[in-house]
Amino acid sequence: MLYLVGLGLNEKGITLEGIECLKNCTRVYLESYTIDFPYGVEELELITGKKIEKLDRKAVESDRLVKEAKSEDVALLIYGCPLFATTHETLLMDCRKAKVKTRVIYSASVFDAIASCGLQLYKFGKITSMPMWARNFTPDSFMDIVGENQSIKAHSLILCDIGLGIVDALHELRVSAKNKKIRLDKILVCSQLGTEDARIVYNTLDKIELAAKNEEDYLELPFCIIIPGELHFVEKEALASL
Protein backbone atom coordinates (compact mmCIF):
# COMPACT_ATOMS: atom_id res chain seq x y z
CA MET A 1 0.00 0.00 0.00
CA LEU A 2 1.09 3.58 -0.65
CA TYR A 3 0.36 6.18 2.01
CA LEU A 4 0.41 9.89 1.24
CA VAL A 5 0.93 11.53 4.61
CA GLY A 6 0.48 15.25 5.20
CA LEU A 7 3.04 16.88 7.46
CA GLY A 8 1.19 20.07 8.25
CA LEU A 9 3.15 23.30 8.51
CA ASN A 10 5.80 22.60 11.15
CA GLU A 11 7.81 19.64 12.40
CA LYS A 12 5.04 18.72 14.87
CA GLY A 13 2.22 19.14 12.36
CA ILE A 14 1.92 15.49 11.38
CA THR A 15 -1.20 13.94 12.91
CA LEU A 16 -1.30 11.06 15.35
CA GLU A 17 -2.95 9.07 12.56
CA GLY A 18 0.06 9.80 10.36
CA ILE A 19 2.59 8.69 12.98
CA GLU A 20 0.65 5.48 13.63
CA CYS A 21 0.62 4.75 9.92
CA LEU A 22 4.41 5.13 9.64
CA LYS A 23 5.01 2.44 12.26
CA ASN A 24 3.94 -0.22 9.76
CA CYS A 25 5.81 1.21 6.75
CA THR A 26 9.04 -0.41 5.63
CA ARG A 27 10.02 2.64 3.56
CA VAL A 28 9.38 6.30 4.35
CA TYR A 29 10.13 9.02 1.82
CA LEU A 30 9.93 12.80 1.86
CA GLU A 31 8.80 14.77 -1.18
CA SER A 32 11.31 17.61 -1.26
CA TYR A 33 10.74 19.58 -4.45
CA THR A 34 7.55 21.61 -3.97
CA ILE A 35 8.44 23.62 -0.85
CA ASP A 36 11.34 25.23 1.01
CA PHE A 37 11.08 23.40 4.33
CA PRO A 38 11.19 25.58 7.48
CA TYR A 39 12.84 22.69 9.37
CA GLY A 40 15.26 19.83 8.73
CA VAL A 41 14.75 16.14 7.98
CA GLU A 42 16.54 15.29 11.22
CA GLU A 43 13.81 16.99 13.26
CA LEU A 44 11.16 15.07 11.36
CA GLU A 45 12.97 11.78 11.97
CA LEU A 46 12.98 12.47 15.71
CA ILE A 47 9.24 13.17 15.70
CA THR A 48 8.29 10.14 13.59
CA GLY A 49 10.93 7.70 14.81
CA LYS A 50 11.63 6.62 11.21
CA LYS A 51 14.56 6.92 8.84
CA ILE A 52 13.47 9.20 6.00
CA GLU A 53 14.82 9.40 2.47
CA LYS A 54 14.31 12.57 0.43
CA LEU A 55 12.99 12.18 -3.12
CA ASP A 56 13.20 14.68 -5.95
CA ARG A 57 10.56 15.29 -8.61
CA LYS A 58 12.02 12.73 -11.01
CA ALA A 59 11.84 9.95 -8.42
CA VAL A 60 8.30 10.78 -7.27
CA GLU A 61 6.97 11.03 -10.81
CA SER A 62 8.65 7.77 -11.89
CA ASP A 63 7.10 4.33 -11.25
CA ARG A 64 9.40 3.69 -8.28
CA LEU A 65 6.85 4.26 -5.52
CA VAL A 66 4.11 2.35 -7.31
CA LYS A 67 6.37 -0.68 -7.81
CA GLU A 68 7.53 -0.71 -4.18
CA ALA A 69 3.99 -0.31 -2.87
CA LYS A 70 2.89 -3.48 -4.66
CA SER A 71 4.71 -5.60 -2.08
CA GLU A 72 5.42 -3.23 0.84
CA ASP A 73 3.79 -0.51 2.90
CA VAL A 74 5.40 2.69 1.65
CA ALA A 75 4.81 6.25 2.85
CA LEU A 76 5.45 9.51 1.05
CA LEU A 77 5.57 12.47 3.42
CA ILE A 78 4.32 15.73 1.92
CA TYR A 79 4.55 19.20 3.42
CA GLY A 80 1.15 20.66 4.21
CA CYS A 81 -1.79 18.77 2.74
CA PRO A 82 -0.95 15.76 0.51
CA LEU A 83 -3.22 16.66 -2.40
CA PHE A 84 -2.53 20.38 -2.58
CA ALA A 85 -0.09 19.77 -5.47
CA THR A 86 -1.57 18.16 -8.58
CA THR A 87 1.46 15.90 -9.03
CA HIS A 88 0.34 13.86 -6.03
CA GLU A 89 -3.11 13.26 -7.47
CA THR A 90 -1.36 11.85 -10.54
CA LEU A 91 0.52 9.46 -8.26
CA LEU A 92 -2.78 8.17 -6.88
CA MET A 93 -4.10 7.64 -10.39
CA ASP A 94 -0.98 5.64 -11.31
CA CYS A 95 -1.58 3.44 -8.26
CA ARG A 96 -5.18 2.78 -9.27
CA LYS A 97 -4.07 1.71 -12.74
CA ALA A 98 -1.53 -0.66 -11.20
CA LYS A 99 -4.12 -1.95 -8.68
CA VAL A 100 -2.04 -0.70 -5.75
CA LYS A 101 -4.00 0.31 -2.65
CA THR A 102 -3.60 3.87 -1.42
CA ARG A 103 -4.55 5.95 1.57
CA VAL A 104 -4.33 9.70 2.10
CA ILE A 105 -3.78 11.09 5.60
CA TYR A 106 -4.53 14.79 5.69
CA SER A 107 -3.06 17.66 7.68
CA ALA A 108 -3.13 21.46 7.63
CA SER A 109 -2.10 23.35 4.50
CA VAL A 110 -1.13 26.92 3.72
CA PHE A 111 -4.73 27.48 2.64
CA ASP A 112 -5.82 26.83 6.22
CA ALA A 113 -3.10 29.04 7.69
CA ILE A 114 -3.70 32.13 5.55
CA ALA A 115 -6.94 32.63 7.47
CA SER A 116 -4.75 34.01 10.27
CA CYS A 117 -4.24 37.18 8.21
CA GLY A 118 -7.91 38.02 8.68
CA LEU A 119 -9.18 37.48 5.14
CA GLN A 120 -12.22 35.23 4.74
CA LEU A 121 -11.33 31.98 3.00
CA TYR A 122 -14.54 31.69 1.00
CA LYS A 123 -13.68 35.00 -0.68
CA PHE A 124 -10.51 33.64 -2.32
CA GLY A 125 -10.53 32.95 -6.05
CA LYS A 126 -8.23 30.70 -8.07
CA ILE A 127 -4.83 29.90 -6.59
CA THR A 128 -1.83 30.63 -8.79
CA SER A 129 1.93 30.02 -8.68
CA MET A 130 4.84 32.37 -9.33
CA PRO A 131 7.75 30.62 -11.09
CA MET A 132 11.37 31.57 -10.63
CA TRP A 133 12.55 33.68 -13.53
CA ALA A 134 15.80 33.06 -15.35
CA ARG A 135 17.57 34.43 -18.41
CA ASN A 136 15.13 34.32 -21.35
CA PHE A 137 12.46 32.81 -19.07
CA THR A 138 10.16 35.41 -17.51
CA PRO A 139 6.61 34.00 -17.58
CA ASP A 140 3.99 36.30 -16.09
CA SER A 141 0.80 34.35 -16.81
CA PHE A 142 0.21 33.91 -13.07
CA MET A 143 -0.97 37.53 -13.09
CA ASP A 144 -3.76 36.57 -15.49
CA ILE A 145 -5.29 34.57 -12.63
CA VAL A 146 -4.97 37.61 -10.36
CA GLY A 147 -6.80 39.62 -13.01
CA GLU A 148 -9.58 37.05 -13.20
CA ASN A 149 -9.95 37.07 -9.43
CA GLN A 150 -10.05 40.86 -9.31
CA SER A 151 -12.83 40.86 -11.90
CA ILE A 152 -15.04 39.07 -9.36
CA LYS A 153 -13.59 41.03 -6.39
CA ALA A 154 -11.93 37.88 -4.99
CA HIS A 155 -8.66 37.58 -3.09
CA SER A 156 -5.67 35.98 -4.86
CA LEU A 157 -3.22 33.56 -3.26
CA ILE A 158 0.14 33.37 -5.06
CA LEU A 159 2.38 30.44 -4.15
CA CYS A 160 6.06 31.12 -4.80
CA ASP A 161 8.40 28.68 -6.51
CA ILE A 162 10.94 26.78 -4.41
CA GLY A 163 14.15 28.77 -4.01
CA LEU A 164 12.55 32.08 -5.00
CA GLY A 165 13.63 34.72 -2.50
CA ILE A 166 11.44 37.58 -1.33
CA VAL A 167 13.29 40.37 -3.19
CA ASP A 168 13.12 38.54 -6.51
CA ALA A 169 9.50 37.55 -5.91
CA LEU A 170 8.46 41.14 -5.30
CA HIS A 171 10.35 42.24 -8.41
CA GLU A 172 8.53 39.61 -10.48
CA LEU A 173 5.23 40.75 -9.00
CA ARG A 174 5.90 44.38 -9.85
CA VAL A 175 7.01 43.70 -13.44
CA SER A 176 4.19 41.22 -14.12
CA ALA A 177 1.52 43.56 -12.76
CA LYS A 178 2.84 46.34 -15.00
CA ASN A 179 2.88 44.03 -18.04
CA LYS A 180 -0.72 42.96 -17.39
CA LYS A 181 -1.86 46.48 -16.43
CA ILE A 182 -3.03 45.28 -13.02
CA ARG A 183 -3.07 47.80 -10.23
CA LEU A 184 -1.65 46.69 -6.91
CA ASP A 185 -2.60 48.55 -3.74
CA LYS A 186 -1.59 47.03 -0.42
CA ILE A 187 -0.54 43.38 -0.48
CA LEU A 188 0.12 40.69 2.10
CA VAL A 189 3.21 38.55 2.41
CA CYS A 190 2.88 35.56 4.75
CA SER A 191 6.12 33.91 5.89
CA GLN A 192 6.53 30.49 7.56
CA LEU A 193 2.87 30.20 8.45
CA GLY A 194 2.09 27.58 11.08
CA THR A 195 5.51 27.87 12.73
CA GLU A 196 6.72 29.80 15.78
CA ASP A 197 8.48 32.22 13.41
CA ALA A 198 5.38 33.02 11.35
CA ARG A 199 5.14 36.59 10.14
CA ILE A 200 2.47 38.44 8.17
CA VAL A 201 3.20 41.80 6.54
CA TYR A 202 0.50 44.06 5.08
CA ASN A 203 1.66 47.16 3.25
CA THR A 204 2.28 48.66 -0.16
CA LEU A 205 4.55 46.79 -2.55
CA ASP A 206 7.02 49.69 -2.43
CA LYS A 207 7.37 49.61 1.34
CA ILE A 208 7.61 45.81 1.60
CA GLU A 209 10.18 45.74 -1.20
CA LEU A 210 12.26 48.46 0.48
CA ALA A 211 12.23 46.62 3.81
CA ALA A 212 13.15 43.32 2.14
CA LYS A 213 16.16 44.92 0.47
CA ASN A 214 17.38 46.63 3.63
CA GLU A 215 16.64 44.03 6.30
CA GLU A 216 18.41 40.67 6.14
CA ASP A 217 16.10 37.67 6.69
CA TYR A 218 13.10 40.04 6.55
CA LEU A 219 10.72 37.34 5.34
CA GLU A 220 11.95 33.76 5.48
CA LEU A 221 11.12 30.86 3.19
CA PRO A 222 8.57 29.51 2.63
CA PHE A 223 6.30 32.47 1.99
CA CYS A 224 3.27 33.30 -0.10
CA ILE A 225 1.78 36.51 -1.44
CA ILE A 226 -1.86 37.57 -1.21
CA ILE A 227 -3.46 40.24 -3.39
CA PRO A 228 -6.64 41.29 -1.54
CA GLY A 229 -9.86 41.75 -3.45
CA GLU A 230 -12.84 43.71 -2.18
CA LEU A 231 -12.69 43.85 1.61
CA HIS A 232 -15.53 43.27 4.07
CA PHE A 233 -15.45 45.71 7.00
CA VAL A 234 -14.38 42.86 9.33
CA GLU A 235 -11.49 42.08 6.98
CA LYS A 236 -10.49 45.75 6.96
CA GLU A 237 -10.35 45.75 10.77
CA ALA A 238 -8.29 42.56 10.80
CA LEU A 239 -5.78 43.91 8.27
CA ALA A 240 -5.53 47.22 10.14
CA SER A 241 -4.46 45.28 13.22
CA LEU A 242 -1.46 43.92 11.33
Secondary structure, DSSP 8 states (H G I E B T S, - for coil): -EEEEE-BSSTT-S-HHHHHHHHT-SEEEEE-SS---SS-HHHHHHHH-S--EEE-HHHHHSSHHHHHHTTS-EEEEESB-TTSSHHHHHHHHHHHHTT--EEEE----HHHHGGGGT--GGGEEEEEEE---BTTB---THHHHHHHHHHTT-EEEEEE-TT--HHHHHHHHHHHHHHTT----EEEEEESTTSTT-EEEEEEHHHHHHHHHHSTTSS-SSEEEEE--S--HHHHHHHHT-
